Amino acid sequence: MPHKDPADRKAYLNEYNQTHKAEKQLWNAQWRAKNPRYRKPYDPADAQRRKAKAKELGLCSSCYIHARAEGRKTCQKCLDRAKQLREKRKAKGICDCGLATQGNAFCEKCLAKVKEKSRTLKEEVLEAYGGRCQCPSGICPEADKAFLTVDHVNNDGKVHKEEIGRRLYQWLKRNGFPKIGFRLLCWNCNCGRAANGGICPHELTTRFSAGISTQSQPQQNSFNEAN
């Protein structure tokens, strides 16, 4: 029997499958068309069990073979394959659902779903971090969700986003909304810190006000004593 060694047999089968990929796909499609009764119907409960088992073992939730990429549910191989597929569809002007995109990344229906999902995720993050501006000065009363954003307390936001990508809210939710190193600020305080060396202008205002009050108090006492 040729290829008695398991490693040689596996290498031969992999090479054969790659060189005869189109023929095997055609044969499988023809066989499924002739034998519809052998097709296993989709079972949502079974899919959930498989995904739970893959999560428990740390395997990819797509192929159930390779280990998951760091911070993701799928392996790097499946991520790369999905990225290539999205690029091909984007070049053809087709959304992931198969509808025309009309120049956008998604069709109108999928774009509405993405916006709703992003809005819900942001509300969860804002609720988890208090729902109002946490400026150290204590004088910023901003609580409107449209003006709030997550701030890196240690001024390491650029480095952190380079490590995890631009999906900060998803990373926070995946890691249980860590309180150390993160807080809510309004955009005024956040941009003010960035332009002022990590110090919110509100803090300078409160320090300046405190300095005036401590200096004016002795003058008032001396004036009263003089009178």
KOLGU-32102 format. One record per residue (C-alpha): residue number from 1; residue in three letters; x, y, z. Coordinates in Angstrom, 3 decimals. Example, Ala and Ser with C-alpha at 12.3 -4.5 7.8 and 13.67 -1.06 7.14 Angstrom:
2
+--------+-------+----------+----------+----------+
: marvex : rolum :        x :        y :        z :
+--------+-------+----------+----------+----------+
:      1 :   Ala :   12.300 :   -4.500 :    7.800 :
:      2 :   Ser :   13.670 :   -1.060 :    7.140 :
+--------+-------+----------+----------+----------+
END
This chain:
227
+--------+-------+----------+----------+----------+
: marvex : rolum :        x :        y :        z :
+--------+-------+----------+----------+----------+
:      1 :   Met :    0.000 :    0.000 :    0.000 :
:      2 :   Pro :    1.505 :    3.364 :   -1.000 :
:      3 :   His :    2.070 :    6.015 :    1.623 :
:      4 :   Lys :    1.923 :    3.717 :    4.621 :
:      5 :   Asp :    3.407 :    6.455 :    6.785 :
:      6 :   Pro :    0.514 :    8.638 :    8.146 :
:      7 :   Ala :    2.475 :   11.854 :    7.616 :
:      8 :   Asp :    3.221 :   10.986 :    3.969 :
:      9 :   Arg :   -0.376 :    9.946 :    3.385 :
:     10 :   Lys :   -1.669 :   13.219 :    4.874 :
:     11 :   Ala :    0.716 :   15.272 :    2.743 :
:     12 :   Tyr :   -0.346 :   13.360 :   -0.380 :
:     13 :   Leu :   -4.052 :   13.870 :    0.355 :
:     14 :   Asn :   -3.546 :   17.585 :    0.986 :
:     15 :   Glu :   -1.708 :   17.970 :   -2.300 :
:     16 :   Tyr :   -4.353 :   15.955 :   -4.141 :
:     17 :   Asn :   -7.193 :   18.016 :   -2.660 :
:     18 :   Gln :   -5.491 :   21.252 :   -3.689 :
:     19 :   Thr :   -4.788 :   20.155 :   -7.257 :
:     20 :   His :   -8.279 :   18.624 :   -7.734 :
:     21 :   Lys :  -10.245 :   21.189 :   -5.740 :
:     22 :   Ala :  -12.577 :   22.210 :   -8.565 :
:     23 :   Glu :  -13.304 :   18.580 :   -9.501 :
:     24 :   Lys :  -14.115 :   17.646 :   -5.896 :
:     25 :   Gln :  -16.420 :   20.650 :   -5.482 :
:     26 :   Leu :  -18.264 :   19.728 :   -8.683 :
:     27 :   Trp :  -18.558 :   16.089 :   -7.633 :
:     28 :   Asn :  -19.865 :   17.069 :   -4.162 :
:     29 :   Ala :  -22.449 :   19.423 :   -5.657 :
:     30 :   Gln :  -23.669 :   16.734 :   -8.048 :
:     31 :   Trp :  -23.848 :   14.129 :   -5.292 :
:     32 :   Arg :  -25.833 :   16.455 :   -3.000 :
:     33 :   Ala :  -28.250 :   17.224 :   -5.829 :
:     34 :   Lys :  -28.835 :   13.488 :   -6.459 :
:     35 :   Asn :  -29.077 :   12.588 :   -2.750 :
:     36 :   Pro :  -31.004 :   15.369 :   -0.994 :
:     37 :   Arg :  -32.238 :   13.026 :    1.739 :
:     38 :   Tyr :  -28.694 :   12.625 :    3.064 :
:     39 :   Arg :  -28.288 :   16.337 :    3.688 :
:     40 :   Lys :  -28.417 :   17.114 :    7.382 :
:     41 :   Pro :  -30.924 :   19.899 :    8.139 :
:     42 :   Tyr :  -29.628 :   22.954 :    9.957 :
:     43 :   Asp :  -30.159 :   22.706 :   13.697 :
:     44 :   Pro :  -29.650 :   25.985 :   15.627 :
:     45 :   Ala :  -29.327 :   24.134 :   18.932 :
:     46 :   Asp :  -26.615 :   21.894 :   17.500 :
:     47 :   Ala :  -24.765 :   24.942 :   16.144 :
:     48 :   Gln :  -24.873 :   26.584 :   19.568 :
:     49 :   Arg :  -23.512 :   23.425 :   21.199 :
:     50 :   Arg :  -20.657 :   23.270 :   18.705 :
:     51 :   Lys :  -19.774 :   26.926 :   19.275 :
:     52 :   Ala :  -19.878 :   26.451 :   23.056 :
:     53 :   Lys :  -17.616 :   23.406 :   22.777 :
:     54 :   Ala :  -15.206 :   25.323 :   20.539 :
:     55 :   Lys :  -15.110 :   28.200 :   23.044 :
:     56 :   Glu :  -14.411 :   25.769 :   25.879 :
:     57 :   Leu :  -11.504 :   24.208 :   23.955 :
:     58 :   Gly :  -10.225 :   27.525 :   22.628 :
:     59 :   Leu :  -10.879 :   26.540 :   19.011 :
:     60 :   Cys :  -12.046 :   28.627 :   16.081 :
:     61 :   Ser :  -15.837 :   29.032 :   15.992 :
:     62 :   Ser :  -15.784 :   28.839 :   12.184 :
:     63 :   Cys :  -13.610 :   25.849 :   11.271 :
:     64 :   Tyr :  -13.445 :   24.181 :   14.734 :
:     65 :   Ile :   -9.872 :   23.100 :   13.939 :
:     66 :   His :   -7.292 :   25.783 :   14.680 :
:     67 :   Ala :   -6.731 :   27.800 :   17.855 :
:     68 :   Arg :   -8.417 :   31.170 :   18.116 :
:     69 :   Ala :   -6.533 :   34.344 :   17.317 :
:     70 :   Glu :   -5.816 :   36.564 :   20.304 :
:     71 :   Gly :   -8.952 :   38.417 :   21.331 :
:     72 :   Arg :  -11.043 :   36.932 :   18.496 :
:     73 :   Lys :  -13.549 :   34.093 :   18.125 :
:     74 :   Thr :  -11.998 :   32.694 :   14.959 :
:     75 :   Cys :   -8.500 :   31.592 :   13.947 :
:     76 :   Gln :   -6.148 :   33.740 :   11.893 :
:     77 :   Lys :   -6.611 :   31.533 :    8.839 :
:     78 :   Cys :  -10.390 :   32.055 :    8.837 :
:     79 :   Leu :   -9.911 :   35.781 :    9.463 :
:     80 :   Asp :   -7.619 :   36.066 :    6.440 :
:     81 :   Arg :  -10.038 :   34.049 :    4.294 :
:     82 :   Ala :  -12.964 :   36.254 :    5.328 :
:     83 :   Lys :  -10.926 :   39.386 :    4.625 :
:     84 :   Gln :  -10.064 :   38.180 :    1.125 :
:     85 :   Leu :  -13.713 :   37.334 :    0.472 :
:     86 :   Arg :  -14.830 :   40.797 :    1.635 :
:     87 :   Glu :  -12.254 :   42.449 :   -0.633 :
:     88 :   Lys :  -13.486 :   40.446 :   -3.640 :
:     89 :   Arg :  -17.102 :   41.342 :   -2.890 :
:     90 :   Lys :  -16.201 :   44.985 :   -2.343 :
:     91 :   Ala :  -14.424 :   45.096 :   -5.707 :
:     92 :   Lys :  -17.589 :   43.742 :   -7.334 :
:     93 :   Gly :  -19.842 :   46.130 :   -5.362 :
:     94 :   Ile :  -21.572 :   43.325 :   -3.471 :
:     95 :   Cys :  -22.469 :   43.322 :    0.233 :
:     96 :   Asp :  -21.826 :   40.331 :    2.506 :
:     97 :   Cys :  -25.514 :   39.454 :    2.222 :
:     98 :   Gly :  -25.300 :   39.367 :   -1.588 :
:     99 :   Leu :  -27.118 :   42.641 :   -2.367 :
:    100 :   Ala :  -25.633 :   45.575 :   -4.261 :
:    101 :   Thr :  -23.840 :   48.158 :   -2.114 :
:    102 :   Gln :  -24.224 :   51.177 :   -4.429 :
:    103 :   Gly :  -20.715 :   52.404 :   -3.651 :
:    104 :   Asn :  -20.818 :   51.753 :    0.123 :
:    105 :   Ala :  -19.221 :   48.981 :    2.163 :
:    106 :   Phe :  -22.685 :   47.562 :    2.991 :
:    107 :   Cys :  -26.132 :   47.616 :    1.474 :
:    108 :   Glu :  -28.727 :   49.879 :    3.073 :
:    109 :   Lys :  -30.276 :   47.061 :    5.095 :
:    110 :   Cys :  -26.965 :   45.810 :    6.508 :
:    111 :   Leu :  -25.734 :   49.368 :    7.098 :
:    112 :   Ala :  -28.774 :   50.046 :    9.280 :
:    113 :   Lys :  -28.029 :   46.869 :   11.269 :
:    114 :   Val :  -24.379 :   47.877 :   11.742 :
:    115 :   Lys :  -25.359 :   51.344 :   12.974 :
:    116 :   Glu :  -27.896 :   49.907 :   15.413 :
:    117 :   Lys :  -25.362 :   47.392 :   16.726 :
:    118 :   Ser :  -22.758 :   50.128 :   17.203 :
:    119 :   Arg :  -25.263 :   52.367 :   18.994 :
:    120 :   Thr :  -26.285 :   49.552 :   21.360 :
:    121 :   Leu :  -22.648 :   48.698 :   22.109 :
:    122 :   Lys :  -21.799 :   52.326 :   22.884 :
:    123 :   Glu :  -24.774 :   52.602 :   25.252 :
:    124 :   Glu :  -23.590 :   49.480 :   27.101 :
:    125 :   Val :  -20.086 :   50.917 :   27.472 :
:    126 :   Leu :  -21.306 :   54.317 :   28.664 :
:    127 :   Glu :  -23.671 :   52.695 :   31.163 :
:    128 :   Ala :  -20.877 :   50.472 :   32.491 :
:    129 :   Tyr :  -18.615 :   53.486 :   33.113 :
:    130 :   Gly :  -21.111 :   55.703 :   34.889 :
:    131 :   Gly :  -22.878 :   57.542 :   32.082 :
:    132 :   Arg :  -21.384 :   60.999 :   32.760 :
:    133 :   Cys :  -18.136 :   62.924 :   32.410 :
:    134 :   Gln :  -15.616 :   61.994 :   35.112 :
:    135 :   Cys :  -13.373 :   65.034 :   34.770 :
:    136 :   Pro :  -10.953 :   65.210 :   37.760 :
:    137 :   Ser :  -11.945 :   68.829 :   38.318 :
:    138 :   Gly :  -15.483 :   67.749 :   39.210 :
:    139 :   Ile :  -17.031 :   70.797 :   37.568 :
:    140 :   Cys :  -17.999 :   69.254 :   34.191 :
:    141 :   Pro :  -21.681 :   68.248 :   34.356 :
:    142 :   Glu :  -21.855 :   66.667 :   30.874 :
:    143 :   Ala :  -24.077 :   63.566 :   30.802 :
:    144 :   Asp :  -25.347 :   63.619 :   27.210 :
:    145 :   Lys :  -24.318 :   60.322 :   25.582 :
:    146 :   Ala :  -23.620 :   62.052 :   22.281 :
:    147 :   Phe :  -20.769 :   64.036 :   23.893 :
:    148 :   Leu :  -19.162 :   61.224 :   25.939 :
:    149 :   Thr :  -16.234 :   58.996 :   25.031 :
:    150 :   Val :  -13.851 :   56.565 :   26.749 :
:    151 :   Asp :  -10.574 :   58.106 :   27.923 :
:    152 :   His :   -7.276 :   56.350 :   28.721 :
:    153 :   Val :   -6.286 :   57.646 :   32.159 :
:    154 :   Asn :   -2.568 :   56.948 :   31.626 :
:    155 :   Asn :   -2.459 :   58.753 :   28.251 :
:    156 :   Asp :   -1.590 :   55.488 :   26.471 :
:    157 :   Gly :   -4.571 :   55.410 :   24.119 :
:    158 :   Lys :   -2.499 :   55.437 :   20.931 :
:    159 :   Val :   -0.358 :   52.483 :   22.019 :
:    160 :   His :   -3.397 :   50.542 :   23.244 :
:    161 :   Lys :   -5.328 :   51.037 :   20.003 :
:    162 :   Glu :   -2.315 :   49.934 :   17.970 :
:    163 :   Glu :   -2.339 :   46.682 :   19.960 :
:    164 :   Ile :   -6.063 :   45.916 :   19.736 :
:    165 :   Gly :   -7.062 :   47.790 :   16.561 :
:    166 :   Arg :   -9.843 :   50.366 :   16.383 :
:    167 :   Arg :  -12.461 :   48.214 :   18.128 :
:    168 :   Leu :  -12.061 :   49.727 :   21.602 :
:    169 :   Tyr :  -15.688 :   49.311 :   22.715 :
:    170 :   Gln :  -15.728 :   45.654 :   21.673 :
:    171 :   Trp :  -12.453 :   45.071 :   23.529 :
:    172 :   Leu :  -13.846 :   46.677 :   26.701 :
:    173 :   Lys :  -16.979 :   44.525 :   26.591 :
:    174 :   Arg :  -15.005 :   41.362 :   25.881 :
:    175 :   Asn :  -12.770 :   42.035 :   28.887 :
:    176 :   Gly :  -15.587 :   42.787 :   31.330 :
:    177 :   Phe :  -15.396 :   46.611 :   31.223 :
:    178 :   Pro :  -12.149 :   47.062 :   33.208 :
:    179 :   Lys :  -12.258 :   50.141 :   35.451 :
:    180 :   Ile :   -8.507 :   50.524 :   35.941 :
:    181 :   Gly :   -7.011 :   52.761 :   33.281 :
:    182 :   Phe :  -10.327 :   53.832 :   31.697 :
:    183 :   Arg :  -12.989 :   56.443 :   32.423 :
:    184 :   Leu :  -15.614 :   58.537 :   30.666 :
:    185 :   Leu :  -14.892 :   62.087 :   29.552 :
:    186 :   Cys :  -16.783 :   64.488 :   27.358 :
:    187 :   Trp :  -15.113 :   65.398 :   24.090 :
:    188 :   Asn :  -14.191 :   68.851 :   25.451 :
:    189 :   Cys :  -12.279 :   67.370 :   28.376 :
:    190 :   Asn :  -10.775 :   64.580 :   26.271 :
:    191 :   Cys :   -9.473 :   66.896 :   23.537 :
:    192 :   Gly :   -8.452 :   69.455 :   26.151 :
:    193 :   Arg :   -6.249 :   66.878 :   27.859 :
:    194 :   Ala :   -4.682 :   65.897 :   24.540 :
:    195 :   Ala :   -3.861 :   69.522 :   23.700 :
:    196 :   Asn :   -2.739 :   70.448 :   27.220 :
:    197 :   Gly :   -0.192 :   67.774 :   28.062 :
:    198 :   Gly :   -2.591 :   65.363 :   29.751 :
:    199 :   Ile :   -4.258 :   67.949 :   32.018 :
:    200 :   Cys :   -7.840 :   69.025 :   31.472 :
:    201 :   Pro :   -8.272 :   72.841 :   31.282 :
:    202 :   His :  -10.972 :   72.477 :   33.932 :
:    203 :   Glu :   -8.288 :   71.322 :   36.368 :
:    204 :   Leu :   -6.229 :   74.442 :   35.677 :
:    205 :   Thr :   -9.323 :   76.557 :   36.228 :
:    206 :   Thr :  -10.046 :   74.996 :   39.623 :
:    207 :   Arg :   -6.393 :   75.303 :   40.679 :
:    208 :   Phe :   -6.292 :   78.940 :   39.633 :
:    209 :   Ser :   -9.534 :   79.658 :   41.483 :
:    210 :   Ala :   -8.226 :   77.919 :   44.587 :
:    211 :   Gly :   -5.019 :   79.946 :   44.413 :
:    212 :   Ile :   -6.932 :   83.227 :   44.280 :
:    213 :   Ser :   -9.123 :   82.304 :   47.240 :
:    214 :   Thr :   -6.173 :   81.351 :   49.454 :
:    215 :   Gln :   -4.349 :   84.566 :   48.623 :
:    216 :   Ser :   -7.318 :   86.855 :   49.067 :
:    217 :   Gln :   -8.343 :   85.429 :   52.431 :
:    218 :   Pro :   -5.348 :   86.794 :   54.428 :
:    219 :   Gln :   -5.742 :   90.221 :   52.830 :
:    220 :   Gln :   -9.371 :   90.333 :   53.970 :
:    221 :   Asn :   -8.413 :   89.397 :   57.535 :
:    222 :   Ser :   -5.693 :   92.051 :   57.682 :
:    223 :   Phe :   -8.146 :   94.625 :   56.376 :
:    224 :   Asn :  -10.684 :   93.717 :   59.077 :
:    225 :   Glu :   -8.026 :   93.886 :   61.778 :
:    226 :   Ala :   -6.888 :   97.254 :   60.529 :
:    227 :   Asn :  -10.436 :   98.549 :   60.775 :
+--------+-------+----------+----------+----------+
END
